[in-house]
Amino acid sequence: MARQFERLAQKPGVRFLGNVEIGRDVSLAELRQIYDAVILATGAAQDRKLGIAGEDLQGVYRSWPVVGWYNGHPDYHELNFQLRGPAVAVIGNGNVAIDLVRVLAKTAAEMKASDLCEHAASVIHAAPLTDIYMIGRRGPVEANFTSVELAELAHLAQVKPVVEGAEIPAVSGIGDAALARIKDKNLEILRGFAEVPAAGKTIILHLLFNATPIAFEGGAGLERIVLQESGGGVRRWRIPVQTAITAIGYRGVTLGDTPVDLQSGVFVNDGGEIAPGLYAVGWAKRGPSGVIATNRPDSLAVAEKVAAFLRQQPAKAEVQQRMDALLAERKTEVYNFAAWLRLNAREIAAGVSQGRPRVKAASWQALKRAYGKAASA
Ligand SMILES: Cc1cc2nc3c(=O)[nH]c(=O)nc-3n(C[C@H](O)[C@H](O)[C@H](O)COP(=O)(O)OP(=O)(O)OC[C@H]3O[C@@H](n4cnc5c(N)ncnc54)[C@H](O)[C@@H]3O)c2cc1C
């Protein structure tokens, strides 16, 4: 990813202006005045809420900040994530939930060659976990995992995965052949979990299907989750957990007066066009689905629209100068691509002696230090 970014950012005509936040440093309206076209690739960085009692109890977290915290996103360095055990719940049945489970359940040895941040590794590997619940509202066929990610759960050194709350059907019974292939593969993987030996495993991963969380309960901190059988069932039960992370999807955030679909949280757009000269791509366009590779063909189609629009417009003058003047006026500390390259090189170099891909600068302070002081050189 970083290498691809490096190639793109050095193409002629591309200028990288880091540490510039739209809405804080400049407004979307100002950008639109300066540039011929603006493309919003702002993602979907807000967790959906369950909307149930106890969601604000200490010990209940949302996935975006937690993932940001262990991945070294400086905005979440001060999250103070406390992985209280012995039981943890991850609520959701997609790849983000699997990512969380993997990171929480892997041993220090399994994470040794990764770029998991030190501050996170020390918290995670000290936690005395015995049970992780991955809770899905619906059944194994409806779960949104991709097969490669799901299959990895059978190969974690200290984890025994167990499917609970659902029979695993022999086939998905879905009409769409391509989707049925994925789902059937997932069902096969889930069936295979029964063969994973329990001997020597210290953590049970309960893949709990057809269970709808209806409340978090506790006093000073989370103690239990109340679950209800999905699909109109009346059975209710409680599981004791001390930490819970919700991973039930994301929403985009509003930017200026750009209309946002209240249901899906994406910018209201027609094939990527929000208005003439204003576009959206990626999760800001489609919503929080699809991997990085999904964004590429989708973005190419939007790029063609942008190109067609630009061909019909007289090009605006002195774009670069006007943008620089605005950022100077706002006293924005801009980090250009040379600064990004310095940071990248330092992070990679710091990882070499530890056999890791990189050691990230995870706080704003460390990040700015690593960028080097010649910010706009
Ligand atoms: C936990 C998790 C794990 C994932 N794992 C994988 C994986 O292993 N492989 C894979 O292919 N995909 C993975 N995905 C999916 C992948 O992250 C998305 O497909 C992809 O990031 C979407 O790209 P995007 O450009 O739309 O948004 P993003 O990559 O989220 O980029 C949005 C950018 O906009 C910036 N931004 C937002 N608001 C503003 C603003 N106001 N001003 C300036 N900048 C702003 C943000 O800082 C961010 O840099 C994962 C997603 C999650 C949440």
Ligand as a Chemical Component Dictionary entry (heavy atoms), coordinates in Angstrom:
data_LIG
# 
_chem_comp.id                   LIG 
_chem_comp.type                 NON-POLYMER 
_chem_comp.pdbx_formal_charge   0 
_chem_comp.three_letter_code    LIG 
# 
loop_
_chem_comp_atom.comp_id 
_chem_comp_atom.atom_id 
_chem_comp_atom.alt_atom_id 
_chem_comp_atom.type_symbol 
_chem_comp_atom.charge 
_chem_comp_atom.model_Cartn_x 
_chem_comp_atom.model_Cartn_y 
_chem_comp_atom.model_Cartn_z 
_chem_comp_atom.pdbx_ordinal 
LIG C1  C1  C 0 -10.657 -2.469 10.563 1  
LIG C2  C2  C 0 -10.605 -2.538 9.060  2  
LIG C3  C3  C 0 -9.780  -3.469 8.466  3  
LIG C4  C4  C 0 -9.703  -3.546 7.076  4  
LIG N1  N1  N 0 -8.859  -4.461 6.538  5  
LIG C5  C5  C 0 -8.697  -4.494 5.206  6  
LIG C6  C6  C 0 -7.740  -5.373 4.612  7  
LIG O1  O1  O 0 -7.053  -6.115 5.304  8  
LIG N2  N2  N 0 -7.616  -5.341 3.262  9  
LIG C7  C7  C 0 -8.350  -4.520 2.485  10 
LIG O2  O2  O 0 -8.166  -4.522 1.261  11 
LIG N3  N3  N 0 -9.257  -3.668 3.007  12 
LIG C8  C8  C 0 -9.454  -3.640 4.348  13 
LIG N4  N4  N 0 -10.379 -2.787 4.889  14 
LIG C9  C9  C 0 -11.192 -1.958 3.988  15 
LIG C10 C10 C 0 -10.425 -0.712 3.541  16 
LIG O3  O3  O 0 -9.947  -0.044 4.692  17 
LIG C11 C11 C 0 -11.348 0.196  2.735  18 
LIG O4  O4  O 0 -11.802 -0.496 1.581  19 
LIG C12 C12 C 0 -10.621 1.453  2.275  20 
LIG O5  O5  O 0 -9.848  2.022  3.297  21 
LIG C13 C13 C 0 -11.620 2.499  1.810  22 
LIG O6  O6  O 0 -10.873 3.543  1.242  23 
LIG P1  P1  P 0 -11.353 5.052  1.243  24 
LIG O7  O7  O 0 -10.323 5.789  0.467  25 
LIG O8  O8  O 0 -12.764 5.146  0.818  26 
LIG O9  O9  O 0 -11.341 5.516  2.768  27 
LIG P2  P2  P 0 -10.121 5.556  3.819  28 
LIG O10 O10 O 0 -9.052  4.595  3.466  29 
LIG O11 O11 O 0 -10.768 5.442  5.148  30 
LIG O12 O12 O 0 -9.512  6.997  3.647  31 
LIG C14 C14 C 0 -10.198 8.154  4.068  32 
LIG C15 C15 C 0 -9.152  9.225  4.313  33 
LIG O13 O13 O 0 -9.776  10.490 4.355  34 
LIG C16 C16 C 0 -9.207  11.234 5.409  35 
LIG N5  N5  N 0 -10.197 12.232 5.841  36 
LIG C17 C17 C 0 -11.422 12.011 6.384  37 
LIG N6  N6  N 0 -12.038 13.184 6.645  38 
LIG C18 C18 C 0 -11.182 14.162 6.261  39 
LIG C19 C19 C 0 -11.234 15.587 6.287  40 
LIG N7  N7  N 0 -12.297 16.248 6.767  41 
LIG N8  N8  N 0 -10.157 16.273 5.847  42 
LIG C20 C20 C 0 -9.066  15.635 5.359  43 
LIG N9  N9  N 0 -8.960  14.297 5.299  44 
LIG C21 C21 C 0 -10.004 13.563 5.752  45 
LIG C22 C22 C 0 -8.916  10.202 6.481  46 
LIG O14 O14 O 0 -7.949  10.677 7.384  47 
LIG C23 C23 C 0 -8.403  9.038  5.625  48 
LIG O15 O15 O 0 -7.030  9.139  5.407  49 
LIG C24 C24 C 0 -10.488 -2.686 6.280  50 
LIG C25 C25 C 0 -11.318 -1.747 6.884  51 
LIG C26 C26 C 0 -11.380 -1.666 8.262  52 
LIG C27 C27 C 0 -12.281 -0.636 8.892  53 
# 
loop_
_chem_comp_bond.comp_id 
_chem_comp_bond.atom_id_1 
_chem_comp_bond.atom_id_2 
_chem_comp_bond.value_order 
_chem_comp_bond.pdbx_ordinal 
LIG C1  C2  SING 1  
LIG C2  C3  SING 2  
LIG C2  C26 DOUB 3  
LIG C3  C4  DOUB 4  
LIG C4  N1  SING 5  
LIG C4  C24 SING 6  
LIG N1  C5  DOUB 7  
LIG C5  C6  SING 8  
LIG C5  C8  SING 9  
LIG C6  O1  DOUB 10 
LIG C6  N2  SING 11 
LIG N2  C7  SING 12 
LIG C7  O2  DOUB 13 
LIG C7  N3  SING 14 
LIG N3  C8  DOUB 15 
LIG C8  N4  SING 16 
LIG N4  C9  SING 17 
LIG N4  C24 SING 18 
LIG C9  C10 SING 19 
LIG C10 O3  SING 20 
LIG C10 C11 SING 21 
LIG C11 O4  SING 22 
LIG C11 C12 SING 23 
LIG C12 O5  SING 24 
LIG C12 C13 SING 25 
LIG C13 O6  SING 26 
LIG O6  P1  SING 27 
LIG P1  O7  DOUB 28 
LIG P1  O8  SING 29 
LIG P1  O9  SING 30 
LIG O9  P2  SING 31 
LIG P2  O10 DOUB 32 
LIG P2  O11 SING 33 
LIG P2  O12 SING 34 
LIG O12 C14 SING 35 
LIG C14 C15 SING 36 
LIG C15 O13 SING 37 
LIG C15 C23 SING 38 
LIG O13 C16 SING 39 
LIG C16 N5  SING 40 
LIG C16 C22 SING 41 
LIG N5  C17 SING 42 
LIG N5  C21 SING 43 
LIG C17 N6  DOUB 44 
LIG N6  C18 SING 45 
LIG C18 C19 SING 46 
LIG C18 C21 DOUB 47 
LIG C19 N7  SING 48 
LIG C19 N8  DOUB 49 
LIG N8  C20 SING 50 
LIG C20 N9  DOUB 51 
LIG N9  C21 SING 52 
LIG C22 O14 SING 53 
LIG C22 C23 SING 54 
LIG C23 O15 SING 55 
LIG C24 C25 DOUB 56 
LIG C25 C26 SING 57 
LIG C26 C27 SING 58 
# 
